[in-house]
């Protein structure tokens, strides 16, 4: 079998890439080993940049119909008491509305719904979109991709091979790239439970030694993320589900009834956070996107978004090469040029967010509370934080910003204008720089 592009992995990143390519007349084959919905938790929070990409793919209305908008993130510090409501110590609100964009919110969408919508869109371009469910990518043989389903083996010859397999990536192994990994001193328990209809904002509740993230889903459900110490999972299970009931109820009484819907530990998943980043996104005509290239700490909710944003840039590049009759492999460096530094930036941002909640010292908690509060009070800090996590642009924090956040300098009273923000939003030229180059060798101007 021959095709223009072969994609190993039919997750949201691989499907977003396939849809963009098929829409532009590029023949694409997607091999996905799963044949039904996965029970494993994966990303659900779609950031504003991702929503803009999904709009260009023509699926935003379907996505919004399946989602719950998040326009605000609340950070609440509490002191807990047994059999008593928690005592609020501080409450800070961070708003997506501070980002100068039409997409002034995030969206919580069940992961499998996002996949299904993208897959259906791809099937609309059936002349170019070819999807193979139940086929496992086995690696490369004689320069071709080898996929297998039961006793059937198919060899696929492509001009570009894309590894979108996730953390375990035969494509990455074939490229022999270096991987820089970082581990953490905590794990997470995650489970979806019912929520009151009035509970509709994203919320992170912390005490000196606890962390509970709450992200509303449609149909009156909420995704919960509870932090535990690394290696503590077994001992917590031995305490029984009553441990979770009490822990959730003490931090957020509104969920005391919903949490009791958990009737089996099998519905509670253990997430072990770590980050890694490859030193190269491409080699020859092999390319990596999403978790095959990078994994981000879940604290900032960026993992799935980075995969879709990878797909947008790579898809636009490959489609342009097809339309302009350019050799694919000579232009792949543009994909890495655009995406690698942006991913590195967000990896660092999520790492800092993780550190904020990694230690249980009282002085560390006070520092955290003051830092979060100053982000709200100082509009430049507020705008920078929300702009950066939105994916719509990049505005680096300066040493002055960090001094203000740390309390060493006073809060600034100036409100950041939309005009000033626009200088830091990614332009089309920054997203797709190769369009400015007509050089046949694909080198930089």
C-alpha positions in Angstrom: 0.0 0.0 0.0 1.2 3.5 -0.9 0.2 6.8 0.6 1.5 10.4 1.1 1.5 10.3 4.9 1.3 7.4 7.4 0.2 8.1 11.0 0.8 5.6 13.7 -1.8 6.3 16.3 -5.4 7.5 16.1 -5.6 9.6 19.2 -6.7 13.3 19.0 -3.3 14.4 17.7 -3.1 11.8 15.0 -6.7 12.4 14.0 -6.4 16.2 14.0 -3.4 15.8 11.7 -5.2 13.3 9.4 -8.3 15.6 9.1 -6.2 18.6 8.1 -4.3 16.6 5.5 -7.3 14.9 4.0 -9.1 18.2 3.8 -6.2 19.6 1.7 -6.0 16.6 -0.6 -3.2 14.7 1.0 -3.6 10.9 1.1 -3.2 9.7 4.7 -3.4 6.3 6.4 -4.1 6.2 10.1 -3.4 2.9 12.1 -5.1 2.8 15.5 -4.8 -0.3 17.7 -8.0 0.3 19.6 -11.4 -0.7 18.2 -13.5 0.7 21.0 -13.4 3.5 23.5 -10.6 3.5 26.0 -11.4 3.4 29.7 -8.1 5.1 30.5 -8.3 8.8 31.5 -6.8 11.2 29.0 -7.0 14.9 28.5 -10.3 16.7 28.5 -9.5 20.4 28.8 -9.3 22.2 25.4 -7.5 25.5 25.6 -8.4 28.6 23.5 -5.6 28.0 20.9 -6.9 24.4 20.4 -10.5 25.7 20.0 -9.3 28.0 17.3 -7.6 25.1 15.5 -10.8 22.9 15.8 -12.8 25.8 14.3 -10.5 25.8 11.3 -11.0 22.1 11.0 -14.8 22.6 10.8 -15.7 20.7 14.0 -16.0 23.5 16.6 -19.8 23.4 16.7 -19.9 19.7 17.4 -17.1 20.1 20.0 -19.0 22.9 21.8 -22.2 20.9 21.8 -20.3 18.2 23.8 -18.4 20.5 26.2 -18.7 22.5 29.3 -17.1 26.0 29.0 -14.5 27.0 31.6 -14.1 30.8 31.8 -12.6 30.9 35.2 -10.2 29.0 37.4 -10.6 29.4 41.2 -7.8 28.7 43.6 -9.1 28.2 47.1 -6.9 27.6 50.2 -8.7 26.0 53.1 -8.1 24.6 56.6 -10.1 21.4 57.0 -11.9 20.1 60.1 -13.3 16.7 60.7 -17.1 16.7 60.5 -17.1 20.4 59.9 -17.1 22.6 56.7 -13.6 23.7 55.6 -12.5 27.2 56.7 -11.6 29.3 53.7 -8.2 31.0 54.0 -8.1 32.7 50.6 -9.8 32.6 47.2 -8.3 33.8 44.0 -9.9 33.8 40.6 -8.0 33.7 37.3 -10.0 34.6 34.2 -9.7 33.6 30.5 -11.5 36.8 29.7 -8.2 38.6 30.3 -6.9 37.1 27.0 -7.5 39.4 24.0 -9.1 36.8 21.9 -12.5 35.7 20.7 -11.8 32.4 22.3 -11.9 33.7 25.9 -12.6 30.3 27.6 -11.5 26.7 27.7 -13.8 23.8 27.2 -14.1 20.5 29.1 -15.0 17.7 26.6 -14.9 14.0 27.3 -11.8 12.7 25.5 -13.5 10.0 23.5 -16.1 12.4 22.2 -13.4 14.6 20.8 -11.8 11.6 19.1 -15.2 10.5 17.6 -15.9 14.0 16.2 -12.5 14.2 14.5 -12.8 10.6 13.2 -16.2 11.4 11.7 -14.9 14.6 10.1 -12.0 12.6 8.5 -14.4 10.1 7.1 -16.1 13.0 5.2 -13.0 13.1 3.1 -13.0 9.4 2.4 -11.1 9.8 -0.9 -8.0 10.8 1.2 -8.7 9.6 4.7 -8.0 5.9 5.4 -8.5 4.7 9.0 -7.5 1.2 10.1 -8.9 0.3 13.6 -7.5 -2.7 15.4 -4.1 -2.5 13.6 -1.0 -2.3 15.8 2.0 -0.5 14.4 4.9 -2.9 14.6 7.7 -0.7 13.4 9.5 -0.4 10.2 10.6 -3.2 7.8 12.6 -2.5 4.6 11.8 1.2 4.9 8.0 0.7 5.2 5.6 0.8 8.1 4.3 -2.5 9.2 0.9 -2.8 10.8 -0.8 -6.0 12.0 -4.3 -7.1 13.0 -4.6 -10.7 14.1 -3.0 -12.7 11.3 -3.2 -9.9 8.7 -0.1 -7.8 8.1 0.0 -4.7 5.8 3.2 -2.9 4.7 2.7 0.8 4.0 5.0 2.9 1.9 4.7 6.6 2.6 6.6 9.8 1.9 6.3 10.8 5.6 5.8 8.6 8.6 4.3 10.3 11.7 4.6 8.8 15.2 1.5 9.7 17.2 1.5 6.5 19.2 1.8 8.2 22.6 4.4 7.5 25.3 5.4 4.1 23.9 6.5 5.0 20.4 8.1 2.6 17.9 8.7 5.6 15.6 10.7 7.4 18.4 12.7 4.2 18.9 13.5 4.0 15.2 14.7 7.6 15.2 17.1 6.9 18.1 16.5 10.3 19.7 17.5 11.3 23.2 14.8 11.8 25.8 15.2 14.1 28.8 12.9 12.9 31.6 11.8 14.4 35.0 9.8 12.6 37.8 7.9 14.0 40.7 7.3 13.3 44.4 3.5 12.9 43.9 0.9 11.0 42.1 -2.8 11.6 41.3 -6.1 9.8 41.7 -8.6 10.7 39.1 -12.3 9.9 38.8 -15.4 11.4 37.3 -18.4 11.9 39.7 -21.8 13.7 39.7 -21.8 17.4 40.5 -24.5 19.9 41.4 -25.7 21.9 38.4 -24.5 25.1 40.2 -20.9 23.8 40.4 -19.7 25.1 37.0 -16.3 26.7 37.5 -12.9 25.1 37.4 -11.5 24.9 40.9 -8.4 23.9 42.7 -8.8 23.4 46.5 -5.7 23.1 48.7 -4.9 22.8 52.3 -1.4 22.5 53.9 -1.2 18.9 52.8 -3.9 18.2 50.3 -4.8 19.1 46.7 -8.1 18.6 44.9 -8.6 19.7 41.3 -12.2 20.0 40.0 -13.1 20.5 36.4 -16.8 20.4 35.4 -17.9 18.2 32.5 -21.3 18.3 30.7 -24.2 16.3 31.9 -23.7 17.4 35.5 -20.4 15.5 36.0 -17.0 16.7 37.3 -13.5 15.4 36.6 -11.7 15.2 40.0 -7.9 15.0 40.5 -6.7 14.2 44.0 -3.0 14.5 44.8 -1.3 11.8 46.9 2.4 11.1 47.8 4.3 8.9 45.4 4.0 5.3 46.5 1.0 5.9 48.7 -1.6 4.4 46.4 -1.5 0.9 47.9 -1.9 2.0 51.5 -4.8 4.3 50.5 -6.6 1.5 48.8 -6.3 -0.6 51.9 -8.1 2.2 53.8 -11.1 1.7 51.6 -13.3 4.0 49.6 -14.4 5.7 52.8 -11.0 7.5 52.7 -11.9 9.2 49.4 -15.4 10.0 50.7 -14.0 11.8 53.7 -11.2 13.5 51.9 -13.4 14.9 49.2 -16.1 15.9 51.6 -13.7 17.7 53.9 -12.3 19.8 51.0 -15.5 20.4 49.1 -18.8 19.6 50.9 -20.8 20.2 47.7 -19.4 17.0 46.4 -20.0 14.9 49.5 -23.0 13.2 47.9 -21.5 12.8 44.5 -18.3 11.2 45.7 -20.3 8.4 47.2 -21.2 7.3 43.7 -17.7 5.7 43.6 -18.5 2.1 44.4 -15.4 0.4 43.1 -11.7 1.2 43.1 -11.6 0.1 39.5 -13.2 3.4 38.5 -10.5 5.4 40.2 -7.3 5.7 38.1 -3.8 6.3 39.3 -1.9 8.9 37.3 1.9 9.0 37.7 3.1 12.4 36.4 6.4 12.8 34.7 7.7 14.9 31.9 10.0 14.2 29.0 11.1 15.9 25.8 13.0 14.5 22.8 16.0 16.3 21.4 14.7 16.1 17.9 11.2 16.0 16.4 12.2 14.6 13.0 14.8 12.4 11.3 14.8 11.9 7.6 11.1 11.4 6.8 10.1 10.3 10.3 8.3 12.8 12.6 6.9 12.8 16.1 3.9 14.6 17.5 2.1 14.7 20.9 3.2 12.3 23.7 5.6 10.6 21.3 7.7 13.7 21.4 6.9 15.3 24.8 4.9 14.6 27.9 3.8 17.5 30.2 2.9 17.5 33.8 -1.0 17.5 34.0 -1.1 20.5 36.4 -1.5 23.0 33.6 -3.8 20.9 31.4 -1.7 21.1 28.3 -0.9 17.6 27.1 -3.7 17.0 24.6 -3.5 20.6 23.5 0.1 20.3 22.6 -0.7 17.3 20.5 -3.4 19.1 18.5 -1.2 22.2 18.2 1.6 20.0 16.9 -0.8 18.5 14.4 -1.9 21.9 13.2 1.6 23.1 12.4 2.8 19.8 10.9 -0.4 19.4 8.9 -0.2 22.8 7.5 3.4 22.2 6.5 2.8 18.9 4.8 -0.3 20.2 3.0 1.7 23.1 1.8 4.5 20.8 0.5 2.0 18.8 -1.4 0.3 21.8 -2.9 3.6 23.5 -3.8 5.3 20.2 -5.0 8.0 20.6 -2.4 10.0 17.6 -1.0 8.5 16.9 2.4 11.7 15.9 4.2 13.6 19.0 3.3 11.0 21.2 5.0 10.4 19.2 8.2 12.8 21.4 10.1 10.2 24.2 10.1 7.9 22.0 12.2 10.6 21.6 14.9 11.6 25.2 14.6 8.0 26.3 15.5 6.9 23.7 18.0 10.0 22.7 20.0 10.6 26.0 21.7 6.9 26.5 22.4 6.6 23.0 24.0 9.7 23.6 26.1 8.2 26.8 27.4 5.0 25.2 28.4 6.8 22.2 29.9 8.7 24.7 32.1 5.5 26.5 33.0 3.7 23.3 34.0 6.8 22.2 36.0 6.7 25.4 38.0 3.0 24.9 38.6 3.7 21.4 39.8 6.4 22.6 42.2 3.9 25.0 43.8 1.8 22.1 45.1 4.6 19.6 45.7 5.6 20.6 49.2 3.6 20.7 52.4 5.6 23.2 54.5 3.5 26.0 56.1 5.9 28.6 54.8 5.7 27.2 51.3 1.9 27.4 51.5 2.0 31.0 52.5 4.4 31.8 49.6 2.0 30.0 47.3 -1.1 31.9 48.5 0.7 35.2 48.2 2.0 34.4 44.7 -1.4 33.3 43.4 -3.1 36.4 45.0 -0.6 38.8 43.4 -1.3 37.2 40.0 -4.8 38.4 40.4 -3.9 41.8 41.7 -1.2 42.6 39.2 -2.9 42.6 35.7 0.4 42.0 33.9 0.9 38.8 35.8 -2.7 37.8 35.3 -2.6 38.4 31.5 0.7 36.7 31.1 -0.4 33.5 32.9 -3.7 33.2 31.1 -2.2 34.1 27.7 0.6 31.5 28.1 -1.6 28.6 29.2 -4.2 29.5 26.5 -1.6 28.6 23.8 -2.6 31.7 21.8 0.7 33.4 22.4 3.8 33.7 24.5 4.8 36.5 26.9 7.7 35.6 29.1 7.8 36.4 32.7 10.6 38.9 33.6 12.6 39.1 36.8 10.5 42.1 37.7 7.3 40.0 37.3 8.7 37.3 39.6 9.8 39.9 42.1 6.3 41.3 42.2 4.9 37.8 42.5 7.2 37.0 45.3 6.3 40.2 47.2 9.7 41.9 46.8 8.2 44.6 44.6 4.8 46.3 44.9 1.8 45.3 42.8 1.6 47.3 39.6 -1.7 49.2 39.0 -1.5 49.4 35.2 -4.2 47.5 33.2 -2.8 45.7 30.2 -4.5 46.7 27.0 -5.7 44.4 24.2 -3.4 46.3 21.9 -0.3 45.4 24.0 -1.4 41.8 24.2 -1.6 41.5 20.4 2.1 41.9 20.2 2.5 38.6 22.0 -0.2 36.5 20.2 1.2 34.1 17.7 0.7 35.4 14.1 0.1 33.2 11.1 3.7 34.0 10.0 5.0 32.7 13.3 2.8 29.6 13.1 3.6 28.8 9.5 7.0 30.5 8.7 7.8 28.4 5.6 5.2 30.2 3.6 7.5 33.2 3.6 10.2 31.1 1.9 10.3 30.1 -1.7 13.8 28.6 -1.6 13.8 25.1 -3.2 16.1 23.6 -0.6 13.8 24.5 2.3 16.5 26.3 4.2 16.0 29.4 6.3 16.0 32.7 4.6 
